[in-house]
Amino acid sequence: MKLAEARELVQLRPPLLRPVERVLARCHSVEDLRQAARRKLPRAVFDYVDGGADAEHTVLANQAGFHGWAFQPRALRDVSAPDLSVELFGRSLAAPLGLAPTGYTRMMHPSGEPAVAEATANMALPYCLSTVGTTSIEDLAATGHPRLWFQLYVLKDRGHTRSLVERAAAAGYEALEVSVDTAVPGNRARDERNGLTIPPQLSARTILDIGAHPGYWTSMLRSPLLSFANLGAGPDGAGRTVAHVGVRFDPSVDWDDLDRLRAWWRGPLLLKGPVSPADAVRAVAAGVDGIHLSNHGGRQLDRTVATIDMVRPVRDALGDKATIVVDSGVRHGADIAVALARGADMCMVGRAYLYGLAAAGTAGARLAVDVLVAQFRRTLQLLGVTSVPELRQHADTLVVRRPTAEVGMAPWGQAR
Ligand SMILES: Cc1cc2nc3c(=O)[nH]c(=O)nc-3n(C[C@H](O)[C@H](O)[C@H](O)COP(=O)(O)O)c2cc1C
């Protein structure tokens, strides 16, 4: 028997030689990418991405919240060509998915934000750059990504804040979102325990870690020093560490600041945080176009209500006067279907793409997006719906509350 025939018989595939291909060949879900990231990253860096505030009740509650909804499919519908598209801020979007802002992205992989932009540009999914990103507003725009958003932390220096807004406008960013859940940084217990410094420093602990994660450290040491590309040095000349950057955020931000921002930014403006129905109504009256319901992925106020539970009350309060974006806990395309059925227009993910990025750069981030979109498509098909409007039209019969006893999660998501 010839080698080719033997290979055919036992379905042998040629070995995957490139490390990225080897890693990705084993990843079929966001959880697989999470495990790949765990293997690739030093513990303190993985924990920075994966962890949340205090006891991480909200991190667990976010996912349990999505699992608290069950599907009740329709039978015998032609679902051969589902249309996943939605309309967002007057433009068509191929699937209701965007990428949430994350700080210090190059700490996960040296290719950082441009790699994420590249991974999403073909589908033109919105990608939001963080104020504490590690790529400048202009450099990210130069990637040619067609739907970039900018996330703003209001700084004590309002002149600097305004210049960030103006730079985003000049660089053609589509939308501005203002985070309103970060008056002070959340208490990240894992980071405290790990003694994480941003950027990671060569301490005795990190030197020991080089043996365990040589690939990570080699690529980090070869690439330019991490910096907050949009903030520059602070007034004291020090701008690189997270401690220095935190003191530049302003905890006194209030509704008057929102009025100023509305005057500075002409495009779509969103508030990002666990915005209550009453605050959402007030924000829309102040000229805000969208509410990005988020509890920062459980990284700010622990015991905040799961975002999926905020969607319908905010939708009921706003009607169709504003766009609603939802993040925190999205790990599967089925979560997107649940969020849309509850009244959202689009979901965003943070950790899901960061796990992919950490595991395999651009290809990993793209895989995260592809997996989520494919899962969303299959969910619609198995539900027996062919489009997002149809999902919305029959939302309350297709997506129903799962009896608590079945969820397998006690209050606050502690597994039983
Ligand atoms: C590592 C990391 C860094 C983040 N940095 C920011 C940030 O700079 N600004 C911001 O508004 N949100 C930030 N977030 C929150 C995300 O925008 C998003 O709300 C959250 O990740 C959604 O939850 P998920 O990770 O469960 O998808 C960060 C999240 C992570 C995981």
The ligand as a Tripos MOL2 file, in Angstrom:
@<TRIPOS>MOLECULE
LIG
   31    33     1     0     0
SMALL
NO_CHARGES

@<TRIPOS>ATOM
      1 C1         -8.5940   43.2160   30.1220 C.3       1 LIG1
      2 C2         -9.7600   44.1440   30.0190 C.ar      1 LIG1
      3 C3         -9.5320   45.5230   29.9260 C.ar      1 LIG1
      4 C4        -10.6170   46.3910   29.8300 C.ar      1 LIG1
      5 N1        -10.3760   47.7400   29.6670 N.ar      1 LIG1
      6 C5        -11.4330   48.5860   29.5020 C.ar      1 LIG1
      7 C6        -11.1950   49.9590   29.2360 C.ar      1 LIG1
      8 O1        -10.0670   50.4220   29.1210 O.2       1 LIG1
      9 N2        -12.2880   50.7590   29.0940 N.ar      1 LIG1
     10 C7        -13.5740   50.2830   29.1950 C.ar      1 LIG1
     11 O2        -14.5340   51.0490   29.0720 O.2       1 LIG1
     12 N3        -13.8090   48.9730   29.4250 N.ar      1 LIG1
     13 C8        -12.7730   48.1220   29.5690 C.ar      1 LIG1
     14 N4        -13.0080   46.7890   29.7700 N.ar      1 LIG1
     15 C9        -14.4010   46.2970   29.7820 C.3       1 LIG1
     16 C10       -14.8420   45.9040   28.3690 C.3       1 LIG1
     17 O3        -15.0040   47.0370   27.5550 O.3       1 LIG1
     18 C11       -16.1690   45.1470   28.3850 C.3       1 LIG1
     19 O4        -17.1350   45.9470   29.0290 O.3       1 LIG1
     20 C12       -16.0910   43.7960   29.0840 C.3       1 LIG1
     21 O5        -14.8850   43.1420   28.7670 O.3       1 LIG1
     22 C13       -17.2690   42.9360   28.6630 C.3       1 LIG1
     23 O6        -17.2860   41.7410   29.3660 O.3       1 LIG1
     24 P1        -16.7000   40.3480   28.8110 P.3       1 LIG1
     25 O7        -15.2240   40.4510   28.9930 O.co2     1 LIG1
     26 O8        -17.3280   39.3540   29.6960 O.co2     1 LIG1
     27 O9        -17.0720   40.2440   27.3660 O.co2     1 LIG1
     28 C14       -11.9470   45.8940   29.8730 C.ar      1 LIG1
     29 C15       -12.1570   44.5200   29.9630 C.ar      1 LIG1
     30 C16       -11.0860   43.6490   30.0280 C.ar      1 LIG1
     31 C17       -11.3470   42.1720   30.1020 C.3       1 LIG1
@<TRIPOS>BOND
     1     1     2 1
     2     2     3 ar
     3     2    30 ar
     4     3     4 ar
     5     4     5 ar
     6     4    28 ar
     7     5     6 ar
     8     6     7 ar
     9     6    13 1
    10     7     8 2
    11     7     9 ar
    12     9    10 ar
    13    10    11 2
    14    10    12 ar
    15    12    13 ar
    16    13    14 ar
    17    14    15 1
    18    14    28 ar
    19    15    16 1
    20    16    17 1
    21    16    18 1
    22    18    19 1
    23    18    20 1
    24    20    21 1
    25    20    22 1
    26    22    23 1
    27    23    24 1
    28    24    25 2
    29    24    26 1
    30    24    27 1
    31    28    29 ar
    32    29    30 ar
    33    30    31 1
@<TRIPOS>SUBSTRUCTURE
     1 LIG1         1 GROUP 0 **** ****
